[in-house]
């Protein structure tokens, strides 16, 4: 719904002596009565001006103006909306709450860890001078590798690093593509269909329809629980 552009015209006001705007507290404060009354609102002149405005008849067309204003279509803000970051891992479009993300960084070298025990932990990446552990969401979610499309340079331009934090735990996850922030209302969420792979369905709490695609809204608590377990099992010798 569009916000109405028809604004309510200011009604014509009878002329009043507005000395408070000239020599009063809103002016140069040169009024000698200020020494006694401290503020213009305590002055009889100010009170008399208020009485004059209240006692005067309404300007012509006042009721008609307000009737149109009240009857006009109002701007209704959508409440209880949530925001997520939409990104792609392999061939799957996924989303996590924006509160989880600290930064979306450009892709950079990931230094592998020696003698790592699983394929979930990829290695270390330098994020603003700090070495952070990189986690493969593709391995966590059990996603098949995406079909290669486009050139290597084009794919490289789309790749990003998701710098995330949840309950004090941080991790970096490579993403093949990041769309950005998307807002939705809880009523727009759909149940996870039975056709979704079991591993992915475990971490997906709902499906969000977006630009003709089915986006899996991930459970950040369960996801970070798995990430923390993977970090605990990683051993560097």
GINOR-V696340 format. One record per pair of residues at least 24 apart in sequence whose ideal C-beta (glycine too) atoms are under 6 Angstrom apart, sorted by the first residue. I is the first residue (numbers start at 0). J is the second residue. Records with the same first field share a line. If there is no record, write none. Layout:
# GINOR-V696340
I = J ; J
This chain:
# GINOR-V696340
0 = 75
2 = 74
3 = 71 ; 72
7 = 68
10 = 58 ; 61
11 = 58
13 = 55
15 = 48 ; 51
19 = 45
80 = 182 ; 184
82 = 180 ; 182
83 = 181
84 = 180
85 = 178 ; 181 ; 214
86 = 174 ; 177
87 = 175 ; 176
88 = 136 ; 137 ; 142 ; 174
89 = 137 ; 142 ; 144 ; 145
90 = 145
91 = 142
92 = 212 ; 214
93 = 215 ; 217
94 = 214 ; 216
95 = 217 ; 219
97 = 180
99 = 163 ; 165 ; 219
100 = 163
101 = 162 ; 164
102 = 162
103 = 159 ; 177
104 = 160 ; 162
106 = 158
109 = 133
112 = 235
114 = 236
115 = 233
116 = 232 ; 234
119 = 229
120 = 229 ; 233
124 = 171
126 = 162
131 = 171
132 = 170
133 = 171
134 = 170 ; 172 ; 226
136 = 172
139 = 225
140 = 198 ; 199 ; 202
141 = 198
165 = 219 ; 223
168 = 223 ; 227
170 = 226
183 = 207
